[in-house]
Amino acid sequence: MSRFHVRDTFAISDRAFFVLAGFAIEGEIKGGMLVRMPFTARVTVTEEIDHIQRVTRPDGEVTCLCIRCHTPQEATLWEALKLNDTTVEVIPPTPSA
């Protein structure tokens, strides 16, 4: 299992993607892996990382985990989780049956 610290979140490209911007704390993170985002103390939401972008900013390099949103409402849901300054788990995809 990998861990990722989320510094900031935002939607891009007409809300087609939701971005978790931050840095890996533990392990290697790749596109296709799954992010476990806390919804409540006992419930998590799991979503696939579509792709990863690295952005260089004046304060250093930031890794962006990009999650594809199928509707604008989906991006609104992710924004409602308020994941800024949160650590999330990143796990390998579940093998197909």
Secondary structure, DSSP 8 states (H G I E B T S, - for coil): -EEEEEEEEEEETTTTEEEEEEEEEES---TT-EEEEESSSS-EEEEE--EEEEEEETTEEEEEEEEE-SSHHHHHHHHHT--TTEEEEEE------
